Amino acid sequence: MAIKSVKINSPIRRVALVATAVFCVLGAYFFAKWGLANTASTRTDLKEIAEFTTEIAPGDPQTHYSAAVLLEKSFLPEDFSKSLAEYEKATALAPHNYLLWLALGRARERNGNAEGAEKALRKAVELAPNYAETQWALGNALLRRGKSDEAFAEIRKAVAADAKFTDPAVSTAWQIFDGDIAKIKQVIGDSERIRVALALFLAKQKRFDESFEIWNALPAEEKKNLFKKNGEELYNQFVTEKKFRGAVQIISQISGNEISNFAFGKINNGGFEDDIKTQNPGLFEWSLADGGEPQIAFSDSQKHGGNRSLFMIFNSAEGRNFRRVSQNVAVESNKTFEFSAFYKSDLKAQNTLRWEIVDASDGKILASTENLSPVSDWTNIKAKFTTSPTTEAVIIQLVRVNCGGTVCPISGKVWFDDLSLN
């Protein structure tokens, strides 16, 4: 490629060329300095470096913002005023950046300038009218200034725009209106999402009847799908406080067809037609304790009703270890029930087995059946019991009867079928 040269004979052209070169060098210098300061300000954790970047690039809003954040984090009294000044400079340099107005409003409020905070936050909402974060911040600032109507108007917008504000909105309204549920719904809305959050909040306040009433009124399909995780959380709260009647309804509503037969006063899978989980059974399902004695399986050759029965094989010289079989059943208070079970057995032991009904709230034994005897035909055993005013659930459990000695051998087989409460 041929190289061409251009002669510049005119003094004016030479001056212009030198000026252009100087301008390019200075531009590159300032651009590099600005870029270096901007990068350094976003990556440093030291307030001293952040402050230095504001001197290198005083016209860059990012350097002032970074300095403001790090100065505020130092928690030194003298740095709070410096931090606020840096927030002010950053916002002045980028007046159309709603995030900077949002940060400035929060900084002003932390520094005790409530009026200035409101102005800054209103500007942030003006620049980003559909951004939940600005609406939430303005709503809370107005609330602290006693402007409740305006405050909750902004809070409602924030909740509608972003679900993460639902729970704090309920908590805030609860404190302001002293637990008045009607007023809370009035000021923050009565959407299904709000009602779910309110049901969970009420459960935490141990107002379980109101919590369940709100939850129960939600559409069935949404409880099972959209709000299933919320239902699981609510269920766990009810179980923790031993509110079993509400718990059994909640778990039925969110779990679908596989356990739709959960109900008050009904033993689930009493005929053992469904398999029993050996790991992590639900609260209202059959639970088998760990261990090797007895061996537990299902028998389709021996059955009282349906297609199969529960089958156990014992062969223990000492009889000390025993795998407990149990189920929690939600029941009504102040009501008389009759437990019924069918069994057949060829057990050989002194004092064998029996079924017990225990109050789940305090562990008190409410009733027990007679001890099992060797019988070749299906035999019905029963036990009547009455629940107390505080009973929420009972535990149906198979227990080993103490023989009164240090060694209680037991061997043989037993079948159970068609367990029920009436």
C-alpha positions in Angstrom: 0.0 0.0 0.0 1.4 3.4 -0.9 2.0 5.9 1.9 0.8 9.4 1.2 2.0 12.4 3.1 0.2 15.6 3.6 2.2 18.8 3.9 1.0 21.4 6.3 2.6 24.6 5.4 0.2 27.0 6.9 0.8 28.2 10.5 -2.9 28.2 11.2 -3.2 24.6 10.1 -0.3 23.6 12.3 -1.9 25.4 15.3 -5.2 23.7 14.6 -3.5 20.3 14.4 -1.7 20.8 17.7 -4.9 22.0 19.3 -6.8 18.9 18.1 -4.0 16.6 19.4 -4.1 18.3 22.8 -7.8 18.1 22.9 -7.7 14.4 22.1 -5.1 13.7 24.7 -7.0 15.7 27.4 -10.3 14.0 26.4 -8.7 10.6 26.7 -7.1 11.6 30.1 -10.4 12.9 31.5 -12.4 10.0 30.1 -9.9 7.5 31.6 -9.9 9.3 34.9 -13.7 9.3 35.0 -13.9 5.7 34.1 -11.3 4.7 36.6 -13.1 6.7 39.4 -16.5 5.2 38.4 -15.2 1.7 38.5 -13.2 2.1 41.7 -16.3 3.7 43.4 -18.5 0.7 42.7 -15.9 -1.9 43.8 -14.4 -0.5 46.9 -15.5 -1.2 50.5 -13.4 1.6 51.9 -15.0 5.0 52.5 -11.6 6.7 52.0 -11.2 5.4 48.5 -14.9 6.3 47.7 -14.3 9.8 48.9 -11.1 10.1 46.8 -13.1 9.0 43.7 -15.4 12.0 44.2 -12.3 14.3 43.8 -11.1 12.5 40.7 -14.6 12.6 39.1 -16.6 15.3 40.8 -19.2 15.3 38.1 -20.0 11.6 38.2 -23.2 10.9 40.3 -22.0 7.3 40.9 -18.9 8.3 42.8 -21.0 10.5 45.1 -23.6 7.8 45.6 -20.9 5.2 46.5 -19.3 7.6 48.9 -22.7 8.3 50.5 -23.4 4.6 51.0 -20.0 3.8 52.6 -20.0 6.9 54.8 -23.4 5.9 56.1 -22.2 2.4 56.9 -19.3 3.7 59.1 -21.9 4.7 61.8 -19.7 7.5 62.9 -21.7 10.6 63.8 -19.5 12.9 61.7 -20.0 10.7 58.7 -23.8 10.9 58.7 -23.8 14.5 57.6 -21.1 13.8 55.0 -23.2 10.9 53.7 -26.3 13.0 53.3 -24.3 15.7 51.5 -23.0 13.1 49.0 -26.6 11.8 48.4 -27.6 15.4 47.7 -24.8 15.9 45.2 -25.5 12.6 43.4 -29.2 13.5 43.0 -28.3 17.0 41.8 -26.0 15.5 39.1 -28.7 13.0 38.0 -32.0 14.6 38.7 -34.0 12.1 36.5 -32.7 9.0 38.3 -35.5 7.8 40.6 -33.2 5.5 42.5 -31.1 8.4 43.7 -34.2 10.3 44.8 -35.3 7.1 46.6 -32.0 6.8 48.4 -32.0 10.6 49.2 -35.4 10.4 50.7 -34.5 7.5 53.0 -31.3 9.3 54.0 -33.1 12.5 54.8 -35.6 10.6 57.0 -32.7 8.8 58.8 -31.3 12.2 59.5 -34.5 13.5 60.9 -35.7 15.6 58.0 -39.2 14.2 57.5 -40.4 17.0 55.3 -37.4 16.8 53.0 -37.7 13.0 52.9 -41.3 13.2 51.8 -40.4 15.7 49.0 -37.6 13.4 47.7 -39.8 10.3 47.8 -42.6 12.1 46.0 -40.1 13.0 43.3 -39.0 9.3 43.1 -42.7 8.2 42.7 -43.2 10.9 40.1 -40.2 9.6 38.1 -41.2 5.9 38.6 -45.0 5.9 39.2 -45.3 2.1 38.8 -42.3 1.0 40.8 -43.4 -0.7 44.1 -40.2 0.2 46.0 -40.9 3.9 45.7 -44.5 3.6 46.5 -43.7 1.5 49.6 -41.1 4.0 50.8 -43.3 7.0 50.3 -46.3 5.2 52.0 -44.2 4.5 55.1 -42.8 8.0 55.2 -46.3 9.5 55.0 -47.5 7.1 57.7 -44.8 8.2 60.1 -45.9 11.8 59.4 -49.5 10.9 60.4 -50.9 11.1 56.9 -52.6 7.7 57.1 -55.0 8.0 54.1 -52.3 9.0 51.7 -49.9 6.5 53.2 -52.1 3.5 52.7 -53.1 4.6 49.2 -49.3 4.2 48.3 -49.0 1.0 50.3 -51.9 -0.5 48.5 -50.2 0.3 45.1 -47.0 -1.3 46.3 -48.7 -4.5 47.4 -50.6 -4.7 44.1 -47.3 -4.3 42.2 -45.1 -6.6 44.2 -46.2 -9.5 46.4 -43.2 -9.2 48.8 -44.8 -6.1 50.4 -48.0 -8.1 51.3 -46.8 -9.5 54.7 -45.2 -6.2 55.9 -48.3 -4.3 54.8 -50.5 -6.6 56.9 -48.1 -6.2 59.9 -48.0 -2.4 59.6 -51.8 -2.1 59.3 -52.2 -4.5 62.3 -50.1 -2.2 64.5 -51.8 1.0 63.3 -55.3 -0.3 63.7 -54.7 -2.5 66.8 -55.8 -5.8 65.1 -59.1 -4.4 63.7 -59.5 -6.9 60.8 -62.2 -5.0 59.0 -60.2 -1.8 59.1 -57.1 -3.6 57.9 -58.9 -4.9 54.9 -60.3 -1.5 54.2 -57.0 0.3 54.1 -54.8 -2.3 52.4 -57.3 -4.1 50.3 -59.2 -7.4 50.4 -57.5 -9.3 47.6 -57.0 -13.1 48.0 -53.3 -12.5 48.5 -54.1 -10.1 51.3 -56.4 -12.6 52.9 -53.8 -15.3 52.8 -51.3 -13.1 54.5 -53.8 -12.1 57.1 -54.7 -15.7 57.8 -51.0 -16.5 58.4 -50.5 -13.4 60.5 -53.6 -14.2 62.7 -52.3 -17.7 63.3 -49.0 -16.2 64.5 -51.1 -14.0 66.9 -52.8 -17.3 68.1 -56.1 -16.1 66.8 -56.8 -19.5 65.1 -60.5 -19.3 64.7 -60.3 -16.0 62.8 -57.3 -17.3 60.8 -59.1 -20.4 59.7 -62.3 -18.5 58.9 -60.4 -16.3 56.5 -58.4 -19.2 54.9 -61.5 -21.4 54.6 -63.3 -18.7 52.6 -60.7 -18.8 49.8 -61.6 -20.5 46.5 -60.9 -24.3 46.7 -58.8 -24.5 43.6 -56.5 -21.6 44.6 -55.9 -23.2 48.1 -54.8 -26.3 46.3 -52.6 -24.7 43.7 -51.8 -20.9 43.9 -51.6 -20.8 47.7 -50.5 -24.3 48.5 -47.2 -23.3 50.1 -49.0 -20.7 52.2 -51.4 -23.5 53.2 -48.5 -25.7 54.2 -47.1 -22.9 56.4 -50.5 -22.3 58.0 -50.9 -26.1 58.6 -47.6 -26.2 60.4 -48.6 -23.3 62.6 -51.8 -25.0 63.5 -50.0 -28.3 64.3 -47.4 -26.6 66.4 -50.1 -25.1 68.6 -52.0 -28.5 68.5 -55.0 -27.0 66.7 -55.6 -30.3 65.0 -59.2 -29.7 63.9 -58.2 -26.8 61.7 -55.0 -28.5 60.6 -56.8 -31.6 59.3 -59.1 -29.4 57.1 -56.2 -27.3 55.8 -54.1 -30.4 54.8 -57.2 -31.9 53.1 -57.8 -28.7 51.2 -54.2 -28.3 49.9 -53.3 -31.9 49.2 -55.7 -33.1 46.6 -57.4 -36.4 46.1 -54.7 -38.7 47.6 -55.7 -37.8 51.1 -59.2 -36.3 50.6 -60.6 -38.8 53.0 -59.2 -37.0 56.0 -62.1 -35.9 58.2 -63.2 -35.3 61.8 -63.5 -38.4 63.8 -62.5 -40.7 60.9 -59.5 -43.0 60.9 -57.6 -42.6 57.7 -56.9 -45.8 55.8 -58.5 -47.9 58.5 -58.9 -50.9 56.2 -55.2 -50.7 55.1 -56.2 -50.6 51.4 -53.5 -48.0 50.8 -49.8 -48.4 51.5 -48.3 -47.0 54.7 -45.4 -44.6 54.4 -42.2 -45.8 56.1 -40.6 -42.4 55.9 -42.0 -39.0 56.8 -45.7 -39.8 57.1 -48.2 -37.0 57.4 -49.6 -36.1 60.8 -52.9 -37.8 60.1 -51.5 -40.9 58.4 -50.4 -44.2 59.9 -47.0 -43.9 61.5 -44.7 -46.9 62.0 -41.8 -46.6 64.5 -38.3 -47.7 63.4 -37.1 -51.2 64.4 -37.2 -54.8 63.3 -39.8 -56.2 65.7 -42.5 -56.9 64.8 -42.2 -57.4 61.0 -45.0 -55.5 59.4 -46.6 -56.2 56.0 -49.9 -56.5 54.2 -51.9 -59.7 53.7 -54.3 -60.2 50.8 -55.1 -63.8 51.9 -56.4 -62.9 55.3 -58.9 -60.0 55.4 -62.1 -59.0 57.1 -63.2 -56.5 54.5 -61.8 -55.0 51.3 -58.7 -56.5 49.6 -56.2 -56.9 52.4 -55.3 -56.5 56.1 -52.3 -55.4 58.2 -50.1 -58.3 59.1 -47.5 -58.6 61.9 -45.1 -61.3 62.8 -43.5 -61.5 66.3 -40.5 -63.6 67.3 -38.9 -61.9 70.3 -37.4 -63.8 73.3 -37.4 -60.6 75.4 -40.2 -58.6 73.9 -38.6 -55.3 74.9 -38.4 -53.7 71.5 -41.7 -52.9 69.9 -42.5 -50.9 66.8 -45.4 -48.7 67.7 -48.2 -48.3 65.1 -50.2 -45.0 65.5 -52.3 -42.4 63.9 -53.5 -38.9 64.9 -57.2 -38.4 64.3 -58.9 -34.9 64.6 -62.0 -35.1 66.7 -64.7 -32.8 68.2 -64.5 -31.8 71.8 -67.1 -33.0 74.4 -68.2 -35.9 72.3 -68.4 -39.7 72.9 -66.8 -42.0 70.3 -66.4 -45.7 70.0 -63.2 -47.2 68.6 -63.7 -50.5 66.7 -61.2 -52.9 65.2 -61.2 -56.5 63.8 -58.3 -58.9 64.4 -57.3 -62.5 64.4 -54.2 -63.9 66.1 -52.2 -66.9 67.1 -49.9 -64.9 69.5 -48.1 -66.7 72.3 -47.3 -64.3 75.1 -48.2 -63.3 78.6 -50.2 -60.1 78.2 -49.9 -59.4 74.5 -51.2 -56.2 72.7 -54.0 -53.7 72.9 -55.2 -50.5 71.2 -55.1 -47.3 73.2 -56.8 -43.9 72.6 -54.7 -41.0 73.9 -55.6 -37.3 74.0 -53.0 -35.7 71.7 -52.9 -32.4 73.7 -51.9 -33.8 77.1 -51.0 -37.5 76.5 -53.9 -38.7 78.8 -55.1 -42.2 78.0 -58.9 -41.9 77.3 -59.6 -45.6 76.7 -58.1 -48.9 75.8 -59.3 -52.2 74.3 -59.0 -55.6 76.0 -55.7 -57.4 75.5 -55.6 -59.4 72.3 -56.1 -63.2 72.7 -55.4 -66.1 70.3 -58.5 -66.3 68.0 -58.8 -68.1 64.7 -61.8 -66.1 63.4 -62.1 -62.4 62.9 -63.0 -60.8 66.3 -64.3 -57.3 67.0 -62.8 -55.3 69.9 -64.1 -51.9 71.0 -63.4 -49.1 73.4 -65.6 -46.1 74.2 -64.2 -42.7 75.2 -65.3 -39.1 75.6 -63.2 -36.1 74.6 -62.7 -33.2 76.9 -63.6 -29.6 76.2 -60.0 -28.9 75.1 -59.5 -32.1 73.0 -58.5 -31.4 69.4 -57.3 -34.8 68.4 -56.7 -38.3 69.7 -53.9 -40.8 69.0 -54.9 -44.3 68.1 -51.9 -46.5 68.9 -51.1 -50.2 69.2 -49.1 -50.9 72.4 -47.3 -53.8 74.0 -48.8 -54.7 77.4 -46.2 -55.0 80.2 -46.1 -58.6 81.4 -44.8 -57.6 84.9 -41.5 -59.3 84.5 -38.0 -58.5 83.2 -38.4 -60.8 80.2 -41.7 -60.7 78.2 -41.3 -63.0 75.2 -43.8 -62.8 72.4 -44.2 -64.8 69.2 -46.8 -65.5 66.6 -48.9 -63.6 64.1 -51.7 -61.1 64.2 -53.9 -59.5 61.5 -55.8 -56.2 61.8 -58.5 -54.8 59.6 -61.4 -52.3 59.4 -60.4 -49.9 62.2 -62.9 -47.1 62.7 -64.3 -44.4 65.0 -68.1 -44.0 65.4 
